[in-house]
Amino acid sequence: MVIFGLRTKVFVLAVLTLVCPRCGNPAAHPLHRAVTKFSLFFVPLFPVRTRYTTQCTFCGFTNRLAKDQADHLLRQASGQPPLT
């Protein structure tokens, strides 16, 4: 018998203060990276999907981001100049 499946782990990369596009309030938005990996016999082997999101702590709105947008926000949070 072979046991396989998918497992997702969520990592918080940074906490940013942004204006929410839904409620319009400036609030903390944690930047999350969710990595889904294929696992065989409960051992994660390789990543299948990676998603980046921010979530408003005021209203709970979740916004999906592209990788380049997440990298840009992460560079802003660390105080590094943006890439041109």
DSSP file (Angstrom, degrees, kcal/mol; ACC not computed):
  #  RESIDUE AA STRUCTURE BP1 BP2  ACC     N-H-->O    O-->H-N    N-H-->O    O-->H-N    TCO  KAPPA ALPHA  PHI   PSI    X-CA   Y-CA   Z-CA
    1    1 A M              0   0    0      0, 0.0     2,-0.5     0, 0.0     0, 0.0   0.000 360.0 360.0 360.0 132.5    0.0    0.0    0.0
    2    2 A V        -     0   0    0      2,-0.0     2,-0.6    38,-0.0    38,-0.0  -0.909 360.0-158.6-107.9 129.1    1.3    3.4   -1.0
    3    3 A I        +     0   0    0     -2,-0.5    38,-3.7     2,-0.0     2,-0.3  -0.936  26.4 151.8-110.5 119.4    0.3    6.5    1.0
    4    4 A F  E     +A   40   0A   0     -2,-0.6     2,-0.3    36,-0.2    36,-0.2  -0.920   2.6 129.8-140.6 166.4    0.6    9.8   -0.7
    5    5 A G  E     -A   39   0A   0     34,-2.0    34,-3.0    -2,-0.3     2,-0.4  -0.979  48.2 -75.3 175.0-166.9   -1.0   13.2   -0.6
    6    6 A L  E     -A   38   0A   0     -2,-0.3     2,-0.4    32,-0.2    32,-0.2  -0.940  31.3-169.0-121.4 142.6   -0.5   17.0   -0.4
    7    7 A R  E     -A   37   0A   0     30,-2.2    30,-2.9    -2,-0.4     2,-0.5  -0.999   6.5-156.2-133.8 134.1    0.5   19.1    2.6
    8    8 A T  E     -A   36   0A   0     -2,-0.4     2,-0.4    28,-0.2    28,-0.2  -0.929   6.6-171.1-113.6 131.1    0.4   22.9    2.9
    9    9 A K  E     -A   35   0A   0     26,-2.3    26,-2.6    -2,-0.5     2,-0.5  -0.963  11.2-149.4-118.1 139.6    2.5   24.9    5.3
   10   10 A V  E     -A   34   0A   0     -2,-0.4     2,-0.4    24,-0.2    24,-0.2  -0.924  11.3-169.0-112.6 130.2    1.9   28.6    5.8
   11   11 A F  E     -A   33   0A   0     22,-2.7    22,-2.7    -2,-0.5     2,-0.7  -0.944  19.1-136.5-118.1 137.8    4.8   30.9    6.7
   12   12 A V  E     +A   32   0A   0     -2,-0.4    20,-0.2    20,-0.2     3,-0.1  -0.852  22.6 179.1 -92.2 116.5    4.5   34.6    7.8
   13   13 A L  E     -     0   0A   0     18,-3.2     2,-0.3    -2,-0.7    -1,-0.2   0.852  60.5 -23.7 -86.8 -37.9    7.2   36.5    6.0
   14   14 A A  E     -A   31   0A   0     17,-0.9    17,-3.4     2,-0.0     2,-0.5  -0.978  51.9-122.0-165.0 163.5    6.5   40.0    7.3
   15   15 A V  E     -A   30   0A   0     -2,-0.3     2,-0.3    15,-0.3    13,-0.0  -0.982  35.7-173.6-118.8 119.0    3.8   42.3    8.9
   16   16 A L  E     -A   29   0A   0     13,-2.4    13,-3.7    -2,-0.5     2,-0.8  -0.797  26.7-130.2-113.7 150.9    3.1   45.4    6.9
   17   17 A T  E     +A   28   0A   0     -2,-0.3     2,-0.3    11,-0.2    11,-0.2  -0.903  46.9 155.4 -99.9 110.1    1.0   48.5    7.5
   18   18 A L  E     -A   27   0A   0      9,-2.2     9,-2.6    -2,-0.8     2,-0.6  -0.852  49.1-104.4-130.2 163.1   -1.1   48.9    4.4
   19   19 A V  E     -A   26   0A   0     -2,-0.3     6,-0.1     7,-0.2    -2,-0.0  -0.822  43.1-122.0 -88.5 125.1   -4.4   50.5    3.4
   20   20 A C     >  -     0   0    0      5,-2.1     4,-1.3    -2,-0.6    -1,-0.0  -0.465   8.7-145.9 -69.9 132.0   -7.0   47.8    2.9
   21   21 A P  T  4 S+     0   0    0      0, 0.0    -1,-0.1     0, 0.0    -2,-0.0   0.701  96.6  43.7 -71.5 -16.6   -8.5   47.8   -0.6
   22   22 A R  T  4 S+     0   0    0      3,-0.1    -2,-0.0    39,-0.1    -3,-0.0   0.916 128.9  18.4 -92.2 -53.7  -11.8   46.6    0.8
   23   23 A C  T  4 S-     0   0    0      2,-0.1    -4,-0.0    38,-0.0    -1,-0.0   0.663  90.4-133.0 -97.5 -16.9  -12.5   48.6    4.0
   24   24 A G     <  +     0   0    0     -4,-1.3    -5,-0.0     1,-0.3     0, 0.0   0.547  59.7 132.1  79.9   7.3  -10.0   51.5    3.3
   25   25 A N        -     0   0    0     -6,-0.1    -5,-2.1     1,-0.0     2,-0.6  -0.728  62.5-120.4 -93.1 139.9   -8.5   51.4    6.8
   26   26 A P  E     +A   19   0A   0      0, 0.0     2,-0.3     0, 0.0    -7,-0.2  -0.697  55.7 147.2 -74.9 121.6   -4.8   51.5    7.4
   27   27 A A  E     -A   18   0A   0     -9,-2.6    -9,-2.2    -2,-0.6     2,-0.3  -0.921  53.1 -76.4-148.8 169.2   -4.1   48.2    9.3
   28   28 A A  E     -A   17   0A   0     -2,-0.3    29,-1.8   -11,-0.2   -11,-0.2  -0.543  40.7-169.4 -72.5 135.4   -1.5   45.5    9.8
   29   29 A H  E     -A   16   0A   0    -13,-3.7   -13,-2.4    -2,-0.3     2,-0.2  -0.932  12.2-146.5-127.8 105.5   -1.4   43.0    6.9
   30   30 A P  E     -A   15   0A   0      0, 0.0    25,-1.0     0, 0.0     2,-0.7  -0.545  14.7-135.3 -70.4 136.3    0.7   39.9    7.5
   31   31 A L  E     -AB  14  54A   0    -17,-3.4   -18,-3.2    -2,-0.2   -17,-0.9  -0.849  27.6-166.1 -93.8 115.4    2.4   38.7    4.3
   32   32 A H  E     -AB  12  53A   0     21,-3.2    21,-1.9    -2,-0.7     2,-0.5  -0.771  17.3-160.9-106.2 146.3    1.9   34.9    4.0
   33   33 A R  E     -AB  11  52A   0    -22,-2.7   -22,-2.7    -2,-0.3     2,-0.6  -0.988  10.5-165.0-121.2 119.8    3.6   32.3    1.8
   34   34 A A  E     -AB  10  51A   0     17,-3.0    17,-2.5    -2,-0.5     2,-0.5  -0.924   4.2-168.7-107.5 119.2    1.7   29.0    1.5
   35   35 A V  E     -AB   9  50A   0    -26,-2.6   -26,-2.3    -2,-0.6     2,-0.5  -0.936   4.9-160.5-112.1 121.6    3.8   26.1    0.1
   36   36 A T  E     -AB   8  49A   0     13,-3.1    12,-3.6    -2,-0.5    13,-1.6  -0.891  14.3-171.6-101.6 125.7    2.0   22.9   -1.0
   37   37 A K  E     -AB   7  47A   0    -30,-2.9   -30,-2.2    -2,-0.5     2,-0.4  -0.908  25.3-121.2-120.1 145.4    4.2   19.9   -1.2
   38   38 A F  E     -AB   6  46A   0      8,-2.5     7,-3.4    -2,-0.4     8,-0.9  -0.682  35.1-162.1 -77.4 133.1    3.6   16.4   -2.6
   39   39 A S  E     -AB   5  44A   0    -34,-3.0   -34,-2.0    -2,-0.4     2,-0.4  -0.947  14.8-164.8-125.0 143.6    4.3   13.8    0.2
   40   40 A L  E >  S-AB   4  43A   0      3,-2.1     3,-1.1    -2,-0.4   -36,-0.2  -0.992  83.4  -7.2-126.8 122.4    4.9   10.1    0.0
   41   41 A F  T 3  S-     0   0    0    -38,-3.7    -1,-0.2    -2,-0.4   -37,-0.1   0.894 131.1 -57.9  54.8  42.9    4.6    8.1    3.2
   42   42 A F  T 3  S+     0   0    0    -39,-0.3    -1,-0.2     1,-0.2   -38,-0.1   0.607 112.5 120.7  66.2  15.5    4.2   11.4    5.1
   43   43 A V  E <   -B   40   0A   0     -3,-1.1    -3,-2.1     0, 0.0     2,-0.3  -0.947  64.9-130.5-109.1 116.6    7.6   12.7    3.9
   44   44 A P  E     +B   39   0A   0      0, 0.0    -5,-0.3     0, 0.0   -38,-0.1  -0.500  31.4 174.8 -68.2 129.2    7.3   16.0    1.9
   45   45 A L  E     -     0   0A   0     -7,-3.4    -6,-0.2     1,-0.3    -8,-0.0   0.884  52.3  -7.2-104.3 -55.6    9.2   15.5   -1.4
   46   46 A F  E    S-B   38   0A   0     -8,-0.9    -8,-2.5     0, 0.0    -1,-0.3  -0.996  70.4 -99.5-148.3 150.4    8.8   18.5   -3.7
   47   47 A P  E     +B   37   0A   0      0, 0.0   -10,-0.3     0, 0.0     3,-0.1  -0.470  29.3 178.5 -72.6 138.2    6.8   21.7   -3.9
   48   48 A V  E     +     0   0A   0    -12,-3.6     2,-0.3     1,-0.4   -11,-0.2   0.747  68.0   6.8-103.4 -38.4    3.7   21.6   -6.1
   49   49 A R  E     -B   36   0A   0    -13,-1.6   -13,-3.1     2,-0.0     2,-0.4  -0.998  54.2-163.6-150.6 143.8    2.3   25.2   -5.6
   50   50 A T  E     -B   35   0A   0     -2,-0.3     2,-0.4   -15,-0.2   -15,-0.2  -0.998  13.8-176.1-130.1 128.8    3.4   28.4   -3.8
   51   51 A R  E     -B   34   0A   0    -17,-2.5   -17,-3.0    -2,-0.4     2,-0.4  -0.950  11.8-154.6-125.8 145.7    0.9   31.2   -3.1
   52   52 A Y  E     +BC  33  65A   0     13,-0.7    13,-3.0    -2,-0.4     2,-0.3  -0.969  22.2 165.5-118.6 134.3    1.4   34.6   -1.6
   53   53 A T  E     -BC  32  64A   0    -21,-1.9   -21,-3.2    -2,-0.4     2,-0.3  -0.969  25.0-151.7-142.5 157.4   -1.3   36.5    0.3
   54   54 A T  E     -BC  31  63A   0      9,-2.2     9,-3.0    -2,-0.3     2,-0.4  -0.951  15.1-157.7-122.3 151.3   -1.9   39.4    2.6
   55   55 A Q  E     - C   0  62A   0    -25,-1.0     2,-0.3    -2,-0.3     7,-0.2  -0.992  16.6-127.6-134.5 127.7   -4.8   39.6    5.1
   56   56 A C     >  -     0   0    0      5,-2.6     4,-1.3    -2,-0.4   -27,-0.2  -0.549  10.1-155.5 -71.2 128.9   -6.3   42.7    6.6
   57   57 A T  T  4 S+     0   0    0    -29,-1.8    -1,-0.1    -2,-0.3   -28,-0.1   0.589  90.4  55.7 -81.4  -9.6   -6.4   42.4   10.4
   58   58 A F  T  4 S+     0   0    0    -30,-0.2    -1,-0.1   -33,-0.1   -29,-0.0   0.923 129.4   5.4 -86.7 -50.5   -9.3   44.9   10.5
   59   59 A C  T  4 S-     0   0    0      2,-0.1    -2,-0.2   -34,-0.1    -1,-0.0   0.563  94.0-118.8-113.1 -12.0  -11.9   43.3    8.2
   60   60 A G     <  +     0   0    0     -4,-1.3     2,-0.1     1,-0.3    -3,-0.1   0.524  52.7 159.9  88.0   5.7  -10.3   40.0    7.4
   61   61 A F        -     0   0    0     -6,-0.1    -5,-2.6     1,-0.1     2,-0.5  -0.426  28.5-149.1 -65.2 131.4  -10.0   40.5    3.6
   62   62 A T  E     -C   55   0A   0     -7,-0.2     2,-0.5    -2,-0.1    -7,-0.2  -0.909   9.8-165.2-107.4 129.1   -7.5   38.2    1.9
   63   63 A N  E     -C   54   0A   0     -9,-3.0    -9,-2.2    -2,-0.5     2,-0.3  -0.958  12.1-140.9-117.2 121.9   -5.6   39.5   -1.1
   64   64 A R  E     -C   53   0A   0     -2,-0.5     2,-0.3   -11,-0.2   -11,-0.2  -0.608  22.2-164.1 -81.3 142.2   -3.7   37.1   -3.4
   65   65 A L  E     -C   52   0A   0    -13,-3.0   -13,-0.7    -2,-0.3     2,-0.1  -0.886  19.2-118.2-125.0 154.3   -0.4   38.4   -4.8
   66   66 A A     >  -     0   0    0     -2,-0.3     4,-2.3   -15,-0.1     5,-0.2  -0.467  38.4-106.0 -79.6 163.6    2.0   37.5   -7.5
   67   67 A K  H  > S+     0   0    0      1,-0.2     4,-2.5     2,-0.2     5,-0.2   0.894 120.2  51.0 -60.9 -41.6    5.5   36.5   -6.5
   68   68 A D  H  > S+     0   0    0      2,-0.2     4,-2.0     1,-0.2    -1,-0.2   0.864 109.7  50.4 -66.9 -34.8    7.0   39.7   -7.8
   69   69 A Q  H  > S+     0   0    0      2,-0.2     4,-2.3     1,-0.2    -1,-0.2   0.913 111.6  48.3 -66.2 -42.2    4.5   41.8   -5.8
   70   70 A A  H  X S+     0   0    0     -4,-2.3     4,-2.3     2,-0.2    -2,-0.2   0.898 110.9  50.7 -65.0 -40.4    5.3   39.8   -2.7
   71   71 A D  H  X S+     0   0    0     -4,-2.5     4,-2.2     2,-0.2    -1,-0.2   0.895 109.8  51.0 -63.4 -39.7    9.0   40.3   -3.2
   72   72 A H  H  X S+     0   0    0     -4,-2.0     4,-1.9     2,-0.2    -2,-0.2   0.928 112.0  45.8 -63.7 -45.6    8.5   44.0   -3.6
   73   73 A L  H  X S+     0   0    0     -4,-2.3     4,-2.2     1,-0.2    -2,-0.2   0.879 111.8  52.5 -64.9 -37.4    6.5   44.2   -0.4
   74   74 A L  H  X S+     0   0    0     -4,-2.3     4,-1.6     2,-0.2    -1,-0.2   0.881 108.7  49.6 -66.6 -38.3    9.1   42.1    1.4
   75   75 A R  H  X>S+     0   0    0     -4,-2.2     5,-1.8     2,-0.2     4,-0.6   0.880 110.6  50.9 -67.5 -37.2   11.9   44.4    0.3
   76   76 A Q  H ><5S+     0   0    0     -4,-1.9     3,-0.8     1,-0.2    -2,-0.2   0.901 108.9  51.6 -64.3 -40.4    9.9   47.4    1.5
   77   77 A A  H 3<5S+     0   0    0     -4,-2.2    -1,-0.2     1,-0.2    -2,-0.2   0.841 109.6  48.9 -67.1 -33.0    9.4   45.8    4.9
   78   78 A S  H 3<5S-     0   0    0     -4,-1.6    -1,-0.2    -5,-0.1    -2,-0.2   0.538 114.2-116.4 -86.0  -5.4   13.1   45.1    5.3
   79   79 A G  T <<5 +     0   0    0     -3,-0.8    -3,-0.2    -4,-0.6    -2,-0.1   0.584  67.2 139.8  85.1   9.9   14.0   48.7    4.3
   80   80 A Q      < -     0   0    0     -5,-1.8    -1,-0.3    -6,-0.2    -2,-0.1  -0.562  60.6-100.3 -84.2 151.3   16.0   47.8    1.2
   81   81 A P        -     0   0    0      0, 0.0    -1,-0.1     0, 0.0    -5,-0.0  -0.424  45.1-101.9 -69.1 146.9   15.6   49.9   -1.9
   82   82 A P        -     0   0    0      0, 0.0     2,-0.2     0, 0.0   -10,-0.1  -0.315  36.9-106.3 -67.1 151.5   13.2   48.5   -4.6
   83   83 A L              0   0    0      1,-0.1    -8,-0.0    -3,-0.1   -11,-0.0  -0.521 360.0 360.0 -75.1 144.7   14.7   46.8   -7.6
   84   84 A T              0   0    0     -2,-0.2    -1,-0.1     0, 0.0     0, 0.0   0.396 360.0 360.0-112.5 360.0   14.5   48.7  -10.9
